[in-house]
Amino acid sequence: MSANSKIEWTDATWNPVRGCTKVSPGCLHCYAETFAERFRGVPGHPFEQGFDLRLVPEKLGDPLRWSTAQRIFVNSMSDLFHEKVPDEYIIKIARVMKAANWHTYQILTKRAERMQSLLKGKLRFAAEQAHIWWGVSVENQKHGLPRIDLLRNSPAQVRFLSIEPLLEHLGPINLKGINWVIVGGESGPGARPMDTRWVRNIRAQCRSAKVAFFFKQWGGVRKSEAGRELDGQTYDEFPKLLQNPVPDLQFRRSALEQFAAESV
């Protein structure tokens, strides 16, 4: 687990899966792939295998070890619902999230069909947990808007959209059943531009629908210079956090031992 994440809308990251494959235009300049491939072939590095997808079962228990409540972005370096991640492994991850309920978990996917199917079935127990937030990526109308419909029709206590990178004007968005919207532009070499009017349009729709709005960044080749103010204001809105008590060390050790025994 990585504390003090540089991602503006989370506190920490947890990667029991590493690596992914591209599925839509939003993946073109994937920051995670760029980072991981820098270390391909470096012996002993977490990304020695580059961005090839692989399970990391030794990381499963990390949230149980962390005694300070955090917002945790689950699989910042992958997609939990990638077709090569077995159902049984996803269920193990969800069971850890349910057990370590003093944290808030943020799950983000571009594979909304599989997420919906599992939330209606094998993951129904996790869908009922208010400290687990389920989200989809939205980059354009063609690929992103259908994901919103799939998310809305998935059982969940908290649903969110990560509209990043925003690649075009999205037009009217049905925000019924959505609790949080993150918006951001693409960053890094080759970053595709984001129009201010697109962002204002989404902000206005969030205001009308009373949905929490978080503006992450303008992006660009030098994102730090572009900043993250929209019309002179910083938007750092979140859904209400569920504050469960942190159990004592004995409880957390017992839970860790149980999950470790099941993995043998």
C-alpha positions in Angstrom: 0.0 0.0 0.0 1.2 3.5 -0.8 0.4 6.2 1.7 0.3 9.9 0.8 -0.9 9.4 -2.7 -0.3 12.2 -5.2 -3.7 11.6 -6.7 -5.7 14.6 -5.5 -9.0 12.7 -4.6 -7.5 9.9 -2.6 -5.2 9.4 0.4 -3.6 6.1 -0.5 -3.4 3.4 -3.1 -3.7 -0.4 -2.8 -2.7 -2.7 -5.7 -3.5 -6.4 -5.2 -3.5 -6.5 -9.0 -0.9 -4.9 -11.3 -1.0 -4.3 -15.0 -3.8 -3.9 -17.5 -4.7 -3.6 -21.2 -6.2 -0.8 -23.3 -10.0 -0.8 -24.0 -10.9 2.7 -25.1 -9.5 6.1 -26.2 -9.1 7.1 -22.5 -6.4 4.5 -22.2 -4.2 6.0 -25.0 -1.7 7.8 -22.7 -2.1 5.6 -19.6 0.0 7.0 -16.8 0.1 3.6 -15.0 1.5 1.9 -18.1 4.1 4.6 -18.7 5.3 4.3 -15.1 5.3 0.5 -15.0 7.2 0.0 -18.3 10.1 2.1 -17.0 10.9 -0.7 -14.7 10.4 -3.7 -16.9 13.3 -6.1 -16.4 14.6 -4.5 -13.2 15.1 -7.5 -10.9 13.0 -7.4 -7.7 11.1 -4.3 -8.7 7.2 -4.4 -8.2 7.0 -3.8 -11.9 9.8 -6.1 -13.1 7.2 -7.5 -15.5 6.2 -4.1 -16.8 2.5 -3.6 -17.2 1.7 -7.2 -17.8 -1.3 -8.1 -15.8 -0.6 -10.2 -12.7 -2.2 -10.9 -9.3 -0.3 -9.9 -6.2 -1.8 -12.0 -3.4 0.8 -10.9 -0.8 -0.8 -7.4 -0.9 -4.3 -8.6 -0.1 -4.1 -8.0 3.6 -2.6 -4.5 3.5 -5.7 -2.5 4.5 -6.0 -4.6 7.7 -2.4 -3.6 8.6 -3.2 0.1 8.3 -4.6 1.5 11.5 -5.2 5.1 10.3 -8.5 5.5 8.4 -7.8 6.5 4.7 -9.6 6.9 1.4 -8.0 4.1 -0.6 -8.0 4.0 -4.4 -8.1 0.3 -5.2 -5.9 -0.8 -8.1 -4.6 2.5 -9.2 -2.2 0.5 -11.4 -4.8 -1.8 -12.9 -8.5 -2.5 -13.3 -10.2 -4.7 -10.7 -12.6 -6.0 -13.3 -10.1 -6.9 -16.0 -11.3 -10.1 -17.8 -8.1 -12.0 -16.6 -8.7 -11.3 -12.9 -10.7 -14.4 -11.6 -14.0 -13.8 -9.9 -12.7 -15.6 -6.8 -9.8 -13.2 -6.5 -12.1 -10.1 -6.8 -14.3 -11.6 -4.1 -11.2 -12.0 -1.8 -10.4 -8.3 -2.3 -14.0 -7.3 -1.6 -14.0 -9.4 1.6 -10.9 -7.5 2.8 -12.6 -4.2 2.1 -15.7 -5.3 4.0 -13.5 -6.5 7.0 -11.3 -3.3 7.1 -14.3 -1.0 7.2 -12.6 1.9 8.9 -11.3 2.8 5.5 -13.2 4.2 2.5 -12.5 2.3 -0.8 -12.7 3.9 -4.3 -13.0 1.3 -7.1 -12.8 2.7 -10.6 -13.3 0.7 -13.8 -13.7 1.0 -17.6 -15.2 -2.5 -17.6 -18.6 -1.5 -16.3 -20.4 -4.5 -17.7 -18.5 -7.0 -15.6 -18.7 -4.8 -12.5 -22.5 -4.6 -12.8 -22.8 -8.4 -13.3 -20.7 -9.1 -10.2 -22.4 -6.5 -8.0 -25.7 -8.0 -8.8 -24.4 -11.5 -8.0 -21.2 -12.6 -6.2 -20.3 -9.1 -5.0 -23.8 -8.2 -3.7 -22.4 -8.3 -0.1 -19.9 -5.6 -1.1 -22.4 -3.5 -3.0 -24.3 -3.1 0.3 -21.3 -1.5 2.1 -21.5 2.3 2.3 -17.7 2.6 2.8 -17.1 1.0 -0.6 -17.5 3.4 -3.5 -18.0 2.1 -7.1 -17.1 4.2 -10.1 -16.6 4.3 -13.8 -14.2 6.2 -16.1 -15.8 8.6 -18.6 -13.7 10.1 -21.4 -16.2 10.8 -24.3 -19.8 10.2 -25.3 -19.3 6.9 -27.2 -17.5 5.0 -24.6 -18.1 6.9 -21.4 -21.8 7.6 -21.3 -22.9 4.0 -21.6 -20.7 3.2 -18.6 -22.7 5.7 -16.5 -26.0 3.9 -17.4 -24.4 0.5 -16.4 -23.2 2.0 -13.1 -26.6 3.6 -12.3 -28.3 0.2 -12.8 -25.8 -1.5 -10.5 -26.5 -2.0 -6.8 -24.3 0.3 -4.8 -24.5 2.7 -1.8 -22.1 5.3 -3.4 -21.5 5.7 -7.1 -19.0 8.0 -8.8 -17.7 9.1 -12.1 -14.1 9.9 -13.0 -14.4 12.1 -16.1 -10.7 12.0 -16.9 -9.2 12.5 -19.4 -12.2 14.6 -20.6 -11.7 14.4 -24.4 -14.8 16.1 -25.7 -18.1 17.9 -24.8 -20.3 15.3 -23.1 -23.6 17.1 -23.6 -26.4 16.2 -21.1 -25.5 13.7 -18.5 -28.0 11.6 -16.5 -26.7 12.0 -13.0 -29.6 10.2 -11.3 -28.1 7.9 -8.7 -24.6 9.4 -9.0 -23.1 10.7 -5.8 -19.8 12.2 -6.9 -18.1 13.5 -10.1 -14.4 14.0 -10.7 -13.2 15.9 -13.7 -9.7 16.3 -15.1 -7.7 16.9 -18.2 -5.0 14.6 -19.6 -1.4 15.2 -18.5 2.0 14.3 -19.8 3.6 14.1 -23.2 1.0 14.2 -26.0 -1.8 15.3 -23.7 -5.0 16.0 -25.5 -6.5 19.4 -24.7 -9.6 20.0 -22.6 -11.9 22.9 -23.3 -13.0 25.1 -20.3 -16.6 25.1 -21.6 -16.8 21.3 -21.3 -15.8 21.5 -17.6 -18.2 24.3 -16.8 -21.0 22.4 -18.4 -20.4 19.4 -16.2 -20.1 21.6 -13.1 -23.4 23.2 -13.9 -25.1 19.8 -14.3 -23.6 18.7 -10.9 -25.0 21.8 -9.3 -28.4 21.2 -10.7 -28.4 17.6 -9.6 -26.9 18.3 -6.2 -23.9 16.0 -6.9 -20.5 16.5 -5.3 -18.0 18.0 -7.8 -14.3 17.6 -7.7 -12.0 19.3 -10.2 -8.7 17.4 -10.3 -6.6 19.3 -12.9 -6.4 21.0 -16.2 -3.6 18.7 -17.2 -1.3 19.4 -20.2 2.4 18.7 -20.6 3.1 20.8 -17.4 0.1 20.1 -15.3 1.6 21.7 -12.2 1.7 25.0 -14.0 -1.8 24.7 -15.3 -3.1 24.1 -11.8 -6.6 23.0 -10.7 -8.6 26.1 -10.3 -11.8 26.5 -12.2 -12.9 30.1 -12.6 -10.7 31.1 -9.7 -12.0 28.4 -7.3 -10.7 25.0 -6.2 -13.4 22.3 -6.1 -12.7 19.6 -3.5 -16.1 18.2 -2.8 -16.7 14.6 -1.7 -19.6 12.4 -0.7 -20.1 12.0 3.0 -17.6 9.7 4.6 -18.8 6.8 6.8 -16.7 6.9 9.9 -16.4 3.4 11.4 -14.1 2.8 14.4 -10.7 1.3 14.0 -10.5 -2.0 15.8 -7.7 -3.0 18.1 -4.5 -4.6 17.0 -5.6 -8.1 18.2 -8.7 -8.0 15.9 -6.6 -6.9 12.9 -4.0 -9.6 13.5 -6.7 -12.2 13.8 -8.3 -11.1 10.6 -5.0 -11.1 8.8 -4.2 -14.6 10.0 -7.6 -15.8 8.8 -7.1 -14.4 5.3 -3.6 -15.8 5.2 -4.8 -19.3 6.1 -7.4 -19.2 3.4 -4.7 -18.3 0.8 -2.6 -21.4 1.6 
